[in-house]
Amino acid sequence: MTVGGAAEPDPGGEAILDTAIRLLADGGLSAFTIDRLASTARVSKTSIYRRWPDKKAIFRAGLSRWGHRAKVVDVGDFATELDQWYVDRRDTYNREGFREVATSLLELSVHDPEIGRAMDADRRSGWTAVRQILRRALDRGEITGVDDVDHLEQFFLGPIYYRAVLEGQELDDATIADFRRLSLAAVGYRKAPRA
């Protein structure tokens, strides 16, 4: 429901989505049913269907609730902004159940084009922060040799996503420090002169 163009808060719906995310983290897609969601969330199936017409709609809503954009302040220095981004991604990717939910949603997206498109849109909106950081660094001349933001984005996201999702390893401070050092060297980082 919207009021004045803004969505009205729905604490009951948010609680159901949180439960859906926990179910995906605990048992994956194969264990996810509306009956189990209703039982675990302690709501009626009617309460669920009043908000979402089917499981796909629940997955799409859960995806929007579960993911979030990194919060990075423009401070005029790529390395400092990159540090902020790494901390945000470390905290996000180390959340309990992140790997399980990510792989469940990835599996679903492979078999369902509609969910795949929703995941792609969510991923693009969620990764906006790193693209903005990279564009600013390019504009300031802090990155040299590569100017394709898509390739740079993939380069920065790939290692942390690989470690957290594919390998199931925590992103600890030492790993983040190594990724940061290697990344800055690889893109030819040089601090922009003060104006």
C-alpha positions in Angstrom: 0.0 0.0 0.0 1.3 3.5 -0.8 0.4 6.7 0.9 1.3 10.0 -0.9 3.6 8.1 -3.3 5.6 6.4 -0.5 5.1 2.8 0.6 3.4 2.5 3.9 5.4 0.5 6.5 4.3 -3.1 6.9 5.9 -4.6 10.0 4.1 -7.9 9.5 5.3 -8.2 5.9 8.8 -7.3 6.9 8.7 -10.1 9.6 7.4 -12.6 7.0 10.3 -11.6 4.6 12.8 -11.9 7.4 11.5 -15.4 8.1 11.6 -16.3 4.4 15.3 -15.2 4.3 16.1 -17.3 7.3 14.3 -20.3 5.7 16.4 -19.9 2.6 19.6 -19.6 4.7 18.7 -22.7 6.7 17.4 -25.1 4.0 17.7 -23.5 0.6 15.1 -23.6 -2.1 14.2 -27.3 -1.7 13.0 -26.7 1.8 11.1 -23.5 1.1 7.4 -23.8 1.0 4.5 -21.4 1.8 3.3 -23.9 4.4 6.6 -23.8 6.1 6.9 -20.1 5.8 3.4 -19.6 7.4 4.2 -22.0 10.2 7.6 -20.6 11.0 6.4 -16.9 10.7 3.3 -17.9 12.8 0.9 -16.3 10.3 -1.8 -17.7 8.1 -1.2 -18.5 4.5 -3.9 -15.9 3.7 -1.7 -13.3 5.4 1.1 -14.2 3.1 -1.0 -14.4 -0.1 -2.6 -11.0 0.8 0.9 -9.5 0.3 2.4 -11.7 -2.4 0.6 -13.8 -5.0 3.2 -16.6 -5.1 6.7 -17.7 -4.1 8.3 -15.8 -6.9 6.9 -12.5 -5.5 8.1 -13.5 -2.0 11.6 -14.1 -3.4 11.7 -10.8 -5.3 10.5 -8.9 -2.2 13.0 -10.8 0.0 15.8 -10.0 -2.4 15.0 -6.3 -2.2 14.8 -6.4 1.6 17.9 -8.6 2.0 20.3 -6.7 -0.2 21.4 -3.2 0.4 23.6 -0.6 -1.2 27.0 0.1 0.2 27.2 3.4 1.9 30.3 5.3 1.0 31.0 9.0 1.5 32.8 11.0 -1.2 36.0 12.2 0.5 38.0 13.0 -2.6 40.3 10.0 -2.3 39.9 6.6 -4.0 41.8 4.6 -1.4 39.8 6.0 1.5 36.5 5.5 -0.3 37.6 2.0 -1.2 38.3 1.3 2.5 34.7 2.3 3.3 33.3 0.1 0.6 35.4 -2.9 1.7 34.2 -2.5 5.3 30.6 -2.4 4.2 31.0 -5.4 1.9 32.9 -7.3 4.6 30.0 -6.7 7.1 27.4 -7.6 4.5 29.1 -10.8 3.1 30.0 -12.1 6.6 26.4 -11.9 7.8 25.1 -15.2 9.0 23.3 -17.0 6.1 24.7 -14.7 3.4 26.3 -17.5 1.4 23.2 -19.8 1.7 20.8 -17.1 0.7 23.0 -15.9 -2.2 23.4 -19.4 -3.6 19.7 -20.2 -3.2 18.8 -17.0 -5.1 21.4 -17.6 -7.7 20.1 -21.1 -8.3 16.6 -19.8 -8.6 17.7 -17.1 -11.0 19.3 -19.7 -13.3 16.0 -21.6 -13.6 13.6 -18.6 -13.6 14.3 -15.7 -16.1 12.0 -13.4 -14.2 13.9 -13.9 -10.9 17.1 -13.7 -12.9 16.1 -10.2 -14.2 15.1 -9.1 -10.7 18.4 -10.3 -9.3 20.3 -8.5 -12.0 18.4 -5.3 -11.4 19.0 -5.6 -7.6 22.6 -6.4 -8.1 23.1 -3.4 -10.3 21.4 -1.1 -7.9 23.2 -2.6 -4.9 26.6 -2.2 -6.6 26.1 1.4 -7.6 28.4 2.5 -4.8 31.5 0.8 -6.2 30.7 2.2 -9.7 30.5 5.7 -8.2 33.8 5.3 -6.4 35.4 4.1 -9.6 34.0 6.8 -11.7 35.2 9.5 -9.3 38.7 7.9 -9.2 38.8 7.9 -13.0 37.7 11.5 -13.1 40.3 12.5 -10.6 43.0 10.6 -12.5 43.7 8.2 -9.5 43.3 5.1 -11.7 45.5 4.7 -14.7 45.6 2.2 -17.6 41.9 1.0 -17.4 38.9 3.2 -18.0 36.1 0.6 -18.5 34.0 0.9 -15.3 32.3 -2.5 -16.0 35.6 -4.3 -16.0 36.8 -2.4 -13.0 33.6 -3.2 -11.1 34.0 -6.9 -11.9 37.6 -6.8 -10.9 36.8 -5.3 -7.4 33.7 -7.4 -6.7 35.0 -10.7 -8.1 37.6 -11.7 -5.4 35.4 -10.8 -2.4 32.3 -12.5 -3.9 34.4 -15.6 -4.8 35.8 -15.9 -1.3 32.5 -15.3 0.5 30.0 -17.1 -1.7 31.9 -19.7 -3.7 34.6 -20.6 -1.1 32.4 -19.9 1.9 35.3 -18.2 3.7 35.0 -15.2 6.0 36.3 -11.8 4.7 38.6 -11.1 7.6 40.7 -7.9 8.1 43.9 -9.5 6.8 42.2 -10.7 3.6 40.6 -7.3 3.0 43.9 -5.6 3.5 45.5 -7.9 1.0 42.7 -7.4 -1.6 43.0 -3.6 -1.1 46.8 -3.6 -1.5 46.7 -5.8 -4.6 43.8 -3.9 -6.1 45.4 -0.5 -5.7 48.6 -1.7 -7.2 46.8 -3.4 -10.1 44.8 -0.2 -11.1 47.9 2.0 -10.8 46.4 4.1 -8.0 48.0 7.4 -7.3 46.6 10.0 -5.0 45.0 12.9 -6.8 46.7 16.3 -6.1 44.8 18.6 -3.9 43.1 21.4 -5.8 
